[in-house]
């Protein structure tokens, strides 16, 4: 779950930079919650897609993965 205060700060900054005014009848906390859910749903789909790619569509190349592990281990 995303930190709502971070999301609110992000939305406030980005909306301000884009020159977008939130209508008065839109509750900011509801907007933050709705946007957070939107991002979380998208994030989950992104994770699933990357899982498939990382593990070669369920046929993992363990040598390639070992190489990635070595890159991270440094």
C-alpha positions as CSV (number, residue, x, y, z in Angstrom):
1,X,0.0,0.0,0.0
2,X,1.3,3.4,-0.9
3,X,1.9,6.1,1.7
4,X,-1.1,8.4,1.4
5,X,0.9,11.5,2.6
6,X,3.5,10.9,-0.1
7,X,0.8,10.4,-2.8
8,X,-1.0,13.6,-1.7
9,X,2.3,15.5,-1.8
10,X,3.0,14.1,-5.3
11,X,-0.5,14.9,-6.6
12,X,-0.4,18.4,-5.2
13,X,2.9,19.1,-6.8
14,X,2.2,17.5,-10.1
15,X,-1.3,19.1,-10.4
16,X,0.2,22.5,-9.5
17,X,3.0,22.1,-12.1
18,X,0.5,21.1,-14.7
19,X,-1.8,24.0,-13.9
20,X,-4.7,21.7,-13.0
21,X,-7.1,22.9,-10.3
22,X,-9.0,20.2,-8.5
23,X,-12.7,21.2,-8.4
24,X,-14.1,22.1,-5.0
25,X,-16.5,19.2,-5.0
26,X,-13.6,16.7,-5.2
27,X,-12.4,15.7,-1.8
28,X,-8.6,15.5,-1.8
29,X,-8.4,12.5,0.5
30,X,-10.8,10.6,-1.8
31,X,-8.8,11.7,-4.8
32,X,-5.6,10.4,-3.1
33,X,-7.2,7.1,-2.3
34,X,-8.6,6.6,-5.8
35,X,-5.3,7.5,-7.4
36,X,-3.4,5.2,-5.1
37,X,-5.7,2.3,-6.0
38,X,-5.2,3.1,-9.7
39,X,-1.4,3.1,-9.3
40,X,-1.4,-0.1,-7.1
41,X,-3.5,-2.0,-9.7
42,X,-1.2,-0.8,-12.5
43,X,1.9,-1.7,-10.4
44,X,0.6,-5.2,-9.8
45,X,0.1,-5.7,-13.6
46,X,3.6,-4.3,-14.2
47,X,5.1,-6.8,-11.6
48,X,3.3,-9.7,-13.3
49,X,4.6,-8.7,-16.7
50,X,8.2,-8.3,-15.4
51,X,7.9,-11.6,-13.6
52,X,7.2,-13.3,-16.9
53,X,10.0,-11.5,-18.6
54,X,12.6,-12.0,-15.8
55,X,11.8,-15.8,-15.7
56,X,11.7,-16.1,-19.5
57,X,7.9,-16.8,-19.6
58,X,8.1,-19.7,-17.1
59,X,11.3,-21.2,-18.6
60,X,14.0,-19.5,-16.5
61,X,17.5,-19.1,-17.8
62,X,19.3,-19.7,-14.5
63,X,22.7,-18.7,-15.9
64,X,21.3,-15.3,-17.0
65,X,19.7,-14.9,-13.6
66,X,23.0,-15.8,-11.9
67,X,24.6,-13.1,-14.0
68,X,22.0,-10.6,-12.8
69,X,22.6,-11.7,-9.2
70,X,26.3,-11.2,-9.6
71,X,25.7,-7.7,-11.0
72,X,23.7,-6.8,-7.9
73,X,26.1,-8.4,-5.5
74,X,28.9,-6.5,-7.1
